[in-house]
Amino acid sequence: MAKIAYILLCHKDPEAIIQQAEGLTSAGDCIAIHFDASASATDYKTITESLADNPNVAFAKRVKCGWGEWSLVQGSLNAMIAADAAFPDATHFYMVSGDCMAIKPATYARRFLDENDVDFIENNDFFESDWIKTGMKEDRLYYRHFFNERAHKTLFYNAYRLQKRLGLKRDIPKGIEIKIGSQWWCLRRRTVESVLRFVQDRKDVVRFFKTTWIPDETFFQTLVLHLVPKDEVVNRTLTFLMFSDYGMPVTFFNDQYEFLLSQDSLFARKISPDASQLKEKLGLLYSGGDVPLNITNEGRSLYKFLTTRGREGRRFAPRFWERESTIGRERELLVVVCKKWHVAKRLLAAAQTVAGVRGFAYLFDEQDTALPELGGIERTLDKRARHRRAVMRLLFEQTHTDRLMICADPVNIDLLDDFYSDRCTTRVLEIACNFDEEYLRGHAIRTGLAAPSSSEDTLRRIIPTIRMDFSHESNAVRDRNFPNFYSISDRNDPEENIMQISAFMDITEDKAREIAHTPYLFAD
């Protein structure tokens, strides 16, 4: 009969990890734990001391892990090595996280694996499939990524752009076909041992993957298909998971016990940390005997529906900010687009004073923009961008208005595209500004393109490029031919800007005149 060695990657919540390890081993299975080396040493000590007397628990050599890095693969390999050595009678190795829980009894899981002598791992063609929905694709592989994209974003993208500029594109190792898929797999023992031998024998392949981006989605997927006959690999994960319309993993709660049991999967991810009743029920389920199961698998169909639409579907049980993905048909969004942020902010302040329009400045460009509490999605620029329609809908609701004004940098063209595709009415006012050499110098220093101590020669080389970029951004906005598009300029007399402001805001000419004559509106 099958015996499962669970490979657990974790970094927090020691009590939950202890409970998870005790639950999975109580039915006779075993577990190898990799606890992130950058996490709390006290937490790790608590875990090791609490599980020290459990012969079915092993601990892997720890490494510091970062999202998107090779370190996650190395942590997995270390746990696989520990499990391979500690549990020679384990027949299968199953990757889980601290957010995973079994949704079938252990007896069911073992029968399922006995009846299916295959490896379960997603393995879509990296280049031909649409598994990657947005962002970087081929360049994940072709260029070397030395920095953590989340911790050192500027270094990550500067190094990437430099390699592209210098033509440092590299080849994929010979004989290797890159596959991609979920990192939650279940592999037979002979497959795991083949992977571990391959890692020792093909250092060139390991070196290649070490500098790819997000290798936990490609490394094992590629190696398994390289080492195992195709008819012995099933292209699916045995862990049930879904994604919201923002590409975020769905979280399951107390009222979804029956729903989870009905899925054709052995585990589910993610279980809410607050779903104590659900955790208790699932814990008893795994260690208990067989129970009647009605496997309808409607969740799997929904999962496919969501992913094939580019993860733009609706969540099975939505968080409160995900109940709608539209700003609202009855609402009007006024967007002031300007490269000189201080100019747009002055116009916004004048509009608030003169016309009573509620507004928020560069909320999608500037972290420190003052915003009300929106349930957490307002806390970082990344979250605001990912949930931008939800952010705007919540701002409309909190300000009790159907009309809001915001400011946006012209480089943020995808923001405008998104808002114009919504059912709300979107209007744009472009403020065209003249950029003298002094302003461009300051911009170069503010954005890190140059240092205050940079030579005149360096600045002379940079400034024309910046000016060209500004012009390109403005042209890109204009070339979209957005409806309800208006434009004013600092080259115009204030009287010449009145009609455009009046039409943009749908206010009287007198009020537009007062805004146009705002003291020092265009001053640097």
C-alpha positions as CSV (number, residue, x, y, z in Angstrom):
1,M,0.0,0.0,0.0
2,A,1.1,3.5,-0.7
3,K,2.9,5.5,1.9
4,I,3.2,9.2,1.4
5,A,6.2,11.4,2.4
6,Y,4.9,15.0,2.5
7,I,7.3,17.7,1.5
8,L,6.3,20.8,3.5
9,L,7.6,24.3,2.7
10,C,6.7,26.8,5.4
11,H,7.9,30.0,7.1
12,K,5.5,31.0,9.8
13,D,2.8,29.9,12.3
14,P,4.7,27.2,14.3
15,E,1.6,26.0,16.1
16,A,-0.2,25.4,12.8
17,I,2.8,23.6,11.4
18,I,3.0,21.3,14.4
19,Q,-0.7,20.5,14.1
20,Q,-0.4,19.9,10.4
21,A,2.6,17.5,10.9
22,E,0.9,15.6,13.7
23,G,-2.3,15.3,11.6
24,L,-0.5,14.0,8.5
25,T,1.7,11.5,10.4
26,S,-1.1,10.3,12.7
27,A,-2.5,8.1,9.9
28,G,0.9,6.4,9.3
29,D,2.4,8.8,6.7
30,C,5.5,10.9,7.1
31,I,6.7,14.4,6.5
32,A,9.9,16.3,5.8
33,I,9.8,20.0,6.8
34,H,11.7,22.9,5.3
35,F,11.3,26.0,7.5
36,D,12.6,29.1,5.8
37,A,16.0,30.1,7.3
38,S,15.1,33.8,7.2
39,A,12.1,33.1,9.5
40,S,12.1,33.2,13.3
41,A,14.7,31.0,14.9
42,T,12.5,30.8,18.0
43,D,9.6,29.5,15.9
44,Y,11.9,26.9,14.3
45,K,13.1,25.8,17.8
46,T,9.4,25.4,18.9
47,I,8.7,23.2,15.9
48,T,11.7,20.9,16.2
49,E,11.3,20.5,20.0
50,S,7.6,19.7,19.7
51,L,8.1,17.1,17.0
52,A,11.4,15.7,18.2
53,D,9.8,12.4,19.4
54,N,7.8,11.8,16.2
55,P,9.7,9.2,14.1
56,N,7.7,10.2,11.0
57,V,9.0,13.7,11.0
58,A,12.3,14.8,9.4
59,F,13.8,18.3,9.0
60,A,15.6,19.6,5.9
61,K,18.7,21.7,5.7
62,R,17.4,25.3,5.8
63,V,17.9,28.0,3.2
64,K,16.7,31.6,3.1
65,C,13.8,31.7,0.6
66,G,12.5,34.5,-1.5
67,W,9.5,34.5,-3.9
68,G,10.5,33.9,-7.5
69,E,14.0,32.7,-6.6
70,W,15.9,29.4,-6.9
71,S,15.9,29.2,-3.1
72,L,12.3,27.8,-3.2
73,V,13.5,25.0,-5.4
74,Q,16.6,24.4,-3.3
75,G,14.4,24.2,-0.2
76,S,12.2,21.7,-1.9
77,L,15.3,19.6,-3.0
78,N,16.6,19.7,0.6
79,A,13.3,18.4,1.9
80,M,13.2,15.7,-0.8
81,I,16.7,14.6,0.1
82,A,15.8,14.5,3.8
83,A,12.6,12.5,3.1
84,D,14.4,10.1,0.8
85,A,17.0,9.3,3.5
86,A,14.7,9.2,6.5
87,F,11.7,7.3,5.0
88,P,13.0,4.4,2.8
89,D,9.5,2.8,2.7
90,A,7.8,6.0,1.3
91,T,6.3,5.3,-2.1
92,H,5.2,8.8,-3.0
93,F,6.4,12.3,-2.3
94,Y,3.7,15.0,-2.1
95,M,4.5,18.8,-2.1
96,V,2.4,20.9,0.3
97,S,2.5,24.3,2.0
98,G,1.3,25.4,5.4
99,D,-1.9,26.6,3.8
100,C,-2.8,23.1,2.4
101,M,-5.1,20.5,4.1
102,A,-6.2,17.1,3.1
103,I,-9.8,16.9,1.7
104,K,-9.9,13.1,1.6
105,P,-9.2,10.4,4.2
106,A,-5.7,8.9,4.2
107,T,-7.3,5.5,3.2
108,Y,-8.8,7.1,0.1
109,A,-5.5,8.8,-0.8
110,R,-3.5,5.6,-0.5
111,R,-6.0,3.6,-2.6
112,F,-6.0,6.4,-5.3
113,L,-2.2,6.3,-5.6
114,D,-2.1,2.5,-5.6
115,E,-4.6,2.4,-8.5
116,N,-2.8,5.1,-10.5
117,D,0.9,4.3,-11.0
118,V,1.8,7.6,-12.4
119,D,3.3,11.0,-11.4
120,F,0.9,13.9,-11.0
121,I,2.4,17.2,-12.0
122,E,1.3,20.0,-14.3
123,N,3.6,20.1,-17.3
124,N,2.4,22.6,-20.0
125,D,4.6,23.6,-22.9
126,F,6.4,26.7,-21.7
127,F,6.3,28.4,-25.1
128,E,3.1,27.2,-26.7
129,S,0.7,27.1,-23.7
130,D,-1.0,30.2,-22.2
131,W,-0.2,29.1,-18.7
132,I,1.5,32.5,-18.1
133,K,-1.3,35.0,-18.4
134,T,0.5,38.3,-18.0
135,G,4.0,39.8,-17.7
136,M,7.3,38.3,-18.6
137,K,7.3,35.0,-20.3
138,E,10.3,33.8,-22.5
139,D,12.6,36.3,-20.8
140,R,12.2,34.4,-17.5
141,L,14.5,31.9,-19.1
142,Y,16.6,33.8,-21.7
143,Y,18.1,36.3,-19.3
144,R,19.8,35.8,-15.9
145,H,17.9,37.1,-12.9
146,F,20.2,37.7,-10.0
147,F,18.0,39.9,-7.8
148,N,14.7,39.3,-6.0
149,E,12.0,41.0,-8.0
150,R,9.9,41.9,-4.9
151,A,12.7,43.0,-2.5
152,H,14.9,44.7,-5.1
153,K,12.6,45.6,-7.9
154,T,14.8,48.4,-9.4
155,L,17.9,46.2,-9.5
156,F,15.9,43.3,-10.9
157,Y,14.6,45.3,-13.9
158,N,17.7,47.4,-14.4
159,A,19.8,44.2,-14.7
160,Y,17.2,42.6,-17.0
161,R,17.1,45.7,-19.3
162,L,20.9,45.9,-19.3
163,Q,21.2,42.3,-20.5
164,K,18.7,42.9,-23.3
165,R,20.5,46.1,-24.4
166,L,23.8,44.2,-24.5
167,G,22.4,41.2,-26.3
168,L,23.2,38.8,-23.5
169,K,20.4,36.4,-24.4
170,R,21.3,32.8,-23.6
171,D,20.3,29.4,-24.9
172,I,18.3,26.7,-23.1
173,P,20.5,23.6,-22.2
174,K,20.6,21.1,-25.0
175,G,18.1,18.3,-24.9
176,I,15.8,20.1,-22.4
177,E,12.2,21.0,-23.2
178,I,10.9,23.6,-20.7
179,K,7.6,22.8,-19.1
180,I,5.6,24.9,-16.7
181,G,2.8,24.4,-14.1
182,S,1.8,24.4,-10.5
183,Q,4.4,23.6,-7.9
184,W,2.0,21.4,-6.0
185,W,2.9,17.9,-7.3
186,C,2.8,14.3,-6.2
187,L,5.7,12.1,-7.5
188,R,6.5,8.4,-7.2
189,R,9.7,7.5,-5.3
190,R,11.6,6.3,-8.4
191,T,10.8,9.7,-10.0
192,V,12.1,11.6,-7.1
193,E,15.3,9.5,-7.0
194,S,15.8,10.1,-10.7
195,V,15.4,13.9,-10.2
196,L,17.9,13.9,-7.3
197,R,20.4,11.9,-9.5
198,F,19.9,14.3,-12.4
199,V,20.6,17.3,-10.2
200,Q,24.0,15.7,-9.3
201,D,24.8,14.7,-12.9
202,R,23.6,17.7,-14.9
203,K,25.2,20.7,-13.1
204,D,24.7,22.7,-16.3
205,V,21.0,22.4,-16.1
206,V,20.9,23.4,-12.4
207,R,23.1,26.4,-13.2
208,F,20.7,27.5,-15.9
209,F,17.6,27.2,-13.6
210,K,19.3,29.0,-10.7
211,T,19.1,32.3,-12.6
212,T,15.7,31.9,-14.2
213,W,12.7,33.7,-12.7
214,I,10.1,31.7,-10.7
215,P,11.9,28.4,-11.3
216,D,9.5,26.5,-8.9
217,E,7.0,26.7,-11.8
218,T,9.4,25.2,-14.3
219,F,12.2,23.1,-12.7
220,F,10.5,20.0,-11.5
221,Q,7.9,20.2,-14.3
222,T,10.7,20.1,-16.9
223,L,12.8,17.4,-15.2
224,V,9.9,15.0,-14.6
225,L,8.9,15.1,-18.3
226,H,12.6,14.8,-19.3
227,L,13.1,11.7,-17.1
228,V,9.8,9.9,-17.1
229,P,7.9,8.4,-20.1
230,K,5.0,10.7,-21.0
231,D,2.4,8.0,-20.5
232,E,3.4,7.8,-16.9
233,V,2.8,11.5,-16.2
234,V,-0.6,13.1,-15.7
235,N,-0.8,16.8,-16.4
236,R,-2.7,17.9,-13.3
237,T,-2.1,18.6,-9.7
238,L,-3.9,16.6,-7.0
239,T,-4.2,19.8,-4.9
240,F,-7.4,21.8,-5.5
241,L,-6.9,25.5,-5.9
242,M,-8.7,28.3,-7.7
243,F,-7.8,31.9,-8.5
244,S,-9.8,35.1,-8.2
245,D,-10.2,37.5,-11.1
246,Y,-7.1,39.3,-9.9
247,G,-4.9,36.2,-10.1
248,M,-4.9,35.7,-6.4
249,P,-5.4,32.3,-4.8
250,V,-8.9,31.7,-3.5
251,T,-9.1,31.2,0.3
252,F,-11.6,28.6,1.7
253,F,-13.6,29.2,4.8
254,N,-15.7,27.3,7.4
255,D,-18.8,27.0,5.2
256,Q,-17.0,25.2,2.4
257,Y,-16.4,21.7,3.9
258,E,-18.9,19.8,1.7
259,F,-17.8,21.8,-1.3
260,L,-14.1,20.8,-0.8
261,L,-15.0,17.1,-0.2
262,S,-16.8,17.0,-3.5
263,Q,-13.7,17.8,-5.5
264,D,-11.6,15.2,-7.3
265,S,-8.5,16.1,-5.4
266,L,-6.6,14.9,-2.3
267,F,-5.7,18.4,-0.9
268,A,-6.9,21.9,-1.1
269,R,-5.1,25.3,-0.9
270,K,-5.5,27.9,0.6
271,I,-7.4,27.3,3.9
272,S,-8.0,30.5,5.8
273,P,-6.0,30.8,9.0
274,D,-9.3,31.8,10.7
275,A,-11.3,28.8,9.4
276,S,-10.9,26.9,12.7
277,Q,-14.0,24.8,12.3
278,L,-13.0,23.8,8.7
279,K,-9.5,22.9,9.9
280,E,-10.8,20.7,12.7
281,K,-13.2,18.9,10.4
282,L,-10.5,18.2,7.8
283,G,-8.0,17.1,10.4
284,L,-10.5,14.5,11.7
285,L,-11.3,13.5,8.1
286,Y,-7.8,12.6,7.2
287,S,-7.0,10.5,10.2
288,G,-10.4,8.8,10.3
289,G,-11.6,5.9,8.2
290,D,-13.5,5.9,4.9
291,V,-16.6,8.2,4.7
292,P,-19.2,8.4,1.9
293,L,-18.1,10.8,-0.8
294,N,-20.1,12.5,-3.5
295,I,-17.5,13.7,-5.9
296,T,-19.1,16.1,-8.3
297,N,-15.9,18.0,-9.2
298,E,-17.7,21.2,-10.1
299,G,-14.9,23.2,-8.6
300,R,-12.4,21.7,-11.1
301,S,-14.6,22.9,-14.0
302,L,-14.8,26.3,-12.4
303,Y,-11.0,26.3,-12.0
304,K,-10.6,25.6,-15.7
305,F,-13.1,28.3,-16.6
306,L,-11.2,30.8,-14.5
307,T,-7.7,30.0,-15.8
308,T,-8.7,29.7,-19.5
309,R,-10.1,33.2,-19.3
310,G,-6.8,34.6,-18.1
311,R,-7.7,34.3,-14.4
312,E,-10.4,37.0,-15.0
313,G,-13.4,35.0,-13.7
314,R,-15.3,35.4,-10.4
315,R,-14.3,33.7,-7.2
316,F,-16.4,30.9,-5.8
317,A,-16.8,32.6,-2.4
318,P,-15.6,36.2,-3.0
319,R,-13.9,38.4,-0.5
320,F,-15.9,41.5,0.1
321,W,-13.9,43.7,-2.3
322,E,-14.1,41.0,-5.1
323,R,-17.9,40.9,-5.2
324,E,-17.9,43.1,-8.3
325,S,-15.1,43.7,-10.8
326,T,-16.6,46.9,-12.2
327,I,-16.5,50.5,-10.9
328,G,-20.2,51.0,-11.7
329,R,-22.2,52.0,-14.8
330,E,-23.7,55.1,-13.0
331,R,-20.4,56.5,-11.9
332,E,-18.1,59.1,-13.6
333,L,-14.4,59.0,-13.2
334,L,-12.3,62.1,-14.1
335,V,-8.7,61.4,-14.7
336,V,-6.1,64.2,-14.9
337,V,-3.1,63.0,-16.8
338,C,0.1,65.0,-16.3
339,K,3.8,64.3,-16.1
340,K,4.3,67.2,-13.7
341,W,2.6,65.9,-10.6
342,H,2.6,69.2,-8.7
343,V,0.6,70.8,-11.6
344,A,-2.1,68.1,-11.6
345,K,-2.3,68.3,-7.8
346,R,-2.9,72.0,-7.9
347,L,-5.6,71.6,-10.5
348,L,-7.2,68.9,-8.4
349,A,-7.2,71.1,-5.3
350,A,-8.7,73.9,-7.3
351,A,-11.4,71.6,-8.7
352,Q,-12.3,70.5,-5.2
353,T,-12.5,74.0,-3.9
354,V,-14.4,75.6,-6.8
355,A,-16.6,72.7,-8.0
356,G,-16.8,70.5,-4.9
357,V,-15.4,67.5,-6.8
358,R,-14.0,64.8,-4.5
359,G,-10.6,63.5,-5.5
360,F,-7.4,61.6,-4.8
361,A,-4.1,62.5,-6.4
362,Y,-1.6,60.0,-7.8
363,L,-3.0,57.0,-5.9
364,F,-1.7,54.5,-8.5
365,D,1.7,56.2,-8.8
366,E,2.6,57.5,-5.4
367,Q,2.7,55.3,-2.3
368,D,2.0,58.2,0.2
369,T,-1.3,59.3,-1.4
370,A,-3.7,59.7,1.5
371,L,-6.5,57.1,1.2
372,P,-9.2,55.9,3.6
373,E,-9.1,52.3,4.9
374,L,-10.2,49.9,2.1
375,G,-9.7,46.6,3.8
376,G,-6.0,46.3,3.1
377,I,-5.8,46.7,-0.7
378,E,-4.9,50.3,-0.4
379,R,-1.6,49.6,1.6
380,T,0.8,49.2,-1.3
381,L,1.0,50.4,-4.9
382,D,1.2,46.8,-6.1
383,K,-2.1,45.9,-4.4
384,R,-3.8,49.1,-5.7
385,A,-2.7,48.3,-9.2
386,R,-3.8,44.7,-9.0
387,H,-7.2,45.6,-7.6
388,R,-7.6,49.1,-9.3
389,R,-11.2,48.8,-10.2
390,A,-12.1,47.5,-6.8
391,V,-10.1,50.4,-5.2
392,M,-12.0,52.9,-7.2
393,R,-15.4,51.3,-6.5
394,L,-14.6,51.3,-2.7
395,L,-13.5,55.0,-2.9
396,F,-16.8,55.9,-4.6
397,E,-18.7,54.1,-1.9
398,Q,-16.7,55.6,1.0
399,T,-17.0,59.1,-0.4
400,H,-20.7,58.7,-1.1
401,T,-20.4,60.2,-4.5
402,D,-20.9,59.2,-8.1
403,R,-18.1,61.5,-9.3
404,L,-14.4,61.3,-8.5
405,M,-11.3,62.9,-9.8
406,I,-7.9,61.3,-9.7
407,C,-4.4,62.1,-11.2
408,A,-2.3,59.7,-13.3
409,D,1.1,59.7,-14.8
410,P,1.0,59.3,-18.6
411,V,3.3,56.4,-18.4
412,N,0.4,54.5,-16.7
413,I,-1.4,53.9,-20.0
414,D,-2.7,50.5,-19.0
415,L,-4.6,52.2,-16.2
416,L,-6.5,54.3,-18.7
417,D,-7.1,51.3,-20.9
418,D,-8.6,49.5,-18.0
419,F,-10.9,52.3,-16.8
420,Y,-12.1,53.0,-20.4
421,S,-13.1,49.3,-20.7
422,D,-15.2,49.5,-17.5
423,R,-18.9,50.3,-17.5
424,C,-18.3,53.6,-15.8
425,T,-18.0,56.9,-17.7
426,T,-14.3,57.9,-17.9
427,R,-13.1,61.3,-18.9
428,V,-9.5,62.4,-19.3
429,L,-7.9,65.8,-19.2
430,E,-4.3,65.9,-20.4
431,I,-2.2,68.7,-19.1
432,A,0.5,69.3,-21.6
433,C,3.6,70.9,-20.0
434,N,6.8,72.4,-21.3
435,F,9.9,70.7,-19.8
436,D,12.9,73.0,-19.6
437,E,16.4,71.6,-19.1
438,E,16.4,72.4,-15.3
439,Y,13.2,70.4,-14.8
440,L,14.6,67.4,-16.8
441,R,17.8,67.5,-14.8
442,G,15.8,67.4,-11.6
443,H,13.7,64.5,-12.9
444,A,16.8,62.5,-13.8
445,I,18.0,62.9,-10.2
446,R,14.7,62.2,-8.6
447,T,14.1,59.0,-10.5
448,G,17.7,57.7,-10.0
449,L,18.7,58.0,-13.6
450,A,21.5,60.3,-12.5
451,A,23.0,61.3,-9.2
452,P,23.4,64.9,-7.9
453,S,27.1,64.5,-8.5
454,S,26.7,63.2,-12.1
455,S,28.9,65.0,-14.6
456,E,27.6,67.5,-17.1
457,D,28.5,65.2,-19.9
458,T,26.3,62.4,-18.4
459,L,23.4,64.8,-17.9
460,R,23.7,66.1,-21.5
461,R,23.4,62.5,-22.7
462,I,20.4,61.6,-20.5
463,I,18.2,64.7,-21.0
464,P,17.4,64.2,-24.7
465,T,16.3,60.7,-24.0
466,I,14.1,61.8,-21.1
467,R,12.5,64.4,-23.3
468,M,11.9,61.8,-26.0
469,D,10.3,59.5,-23.4
470,F,7.9,62.2,-22.2
471,S,6.9,62.9,-25.8
472,H,6.3,59.2,-26.5
473,E,4.1,58.8,-23.4
474,S,2.0,61.8,-24.4
475,N,1.6,60.6,-27.9
476,A,0.7,57.1,-26.7
477,V,-2.2,58.6,-24.7
478,R,-3.4,60.7,-27.6
479,D,-3.0,57.8,-30.1
480,R,-5.6,55.8,-28.1
481,N,-8.3,58.2,-29.4
482,F,-10.1,57.9,-26.1
483,P,-13.6,59.4,-26.1
484,N,-14.2,62.2,-23.6
485,F,-10.6,63.3,-24.0
486,Y,-9.7,66.9,-23.3
487,S,-6.4,68.8,-23.2
488,I,-5.0,72.0,-21.8
489,S,-1.5,73.4,-22.0
490,D,0.9,75.6,-20.0
491,R,1.7,77.3,-23.4
492,N,-1.9,78.6,-23.6
493,D,-3.3,81.7,-22.1
494,P,-5.6,80.7,-19.1
495,E,-8.6,81.9,-21.2
496,E,-7.8,79.3,-23.9
497,N,-8.0,76.5,-21.4
498,I,-11.4,77.4,-20.0
499,M,-13.6,75.5,-22.5
500,Q,-11.6,72.3,-22.2
501,I,-11.8,72.4,-18.4
502,S,-15.5,73.2,-18.6
503,A,-16.2,70.3,-20.9
504,F,-14.0,67.9,-19.0
505,M,-15.7,68.6,-15.6
506,D,-19.1,69.5,-17.0
507,I,-19.1,72.8,-15.1
508,T,-20.0,76.4,-16.0
509,E,-17.5,78.5,-17.8
510,D,-17.3,80.8,-14.7
511,K,-16.1,77.9,-12.5
512,A,-13.8,76.7,-15.2
513,R,-12.3,80.2,-15.5
514,E,-11.7,80.3,-11.8
515,I,-9.8,77.0,-12.0
516,A,-7.9,78.0,-15.1
517,H,-6.7,81.2,-13.3
518,T,-5.5,79.3,-10.3
519,P,-2.4,81.2,-9.1
520,Y,0.9,79.5,-10.0
521,L,-1.0,76.6,-11.6
522,F,1.9,75.7,-13.9
523,A,4.8,77.1,-11.9
524,D,7.7,74.8,-11.2
